[in-house]
Amino acid sequence: WNWSRKNKGEEEAEVANSVVRISSGINAEYGGYTCHQVGSGAIIVLLNQPHVISTLSMLLWDCDARCYSYIVSVSKDRKEWIDVVDRSEEQCSSWQHLTFPTSHPISYIRIIGTQNSANSVFHLV
């Protein structure tokens, strides 16, 4: 999952609290992914400065027929989190285009994978 942008005028972000892997072979087109163990941990994205964000697109690992469930939360201080998307009871795959209400700047986005139909790891590309 590449949050770092090199184009003029685009911002940078950092993925924290998860494993980042570089792919090779069949998954080389992705270049890498980030993941965490379902039931412990999360993927936390730290924005380089506070932003008001109301949409998010993310790619769930889709090299096979697996499905995922997840919750997305946002925070300004990494202490108080607001759940903005709850797909913990849904079977999701491939691209996720999320829209959520936010009226104040946030600095963190947390994605908690709650289920993977193939194994116990939640993967974002």
Disulfide bonds with the S-S distance in Angstrom:
none
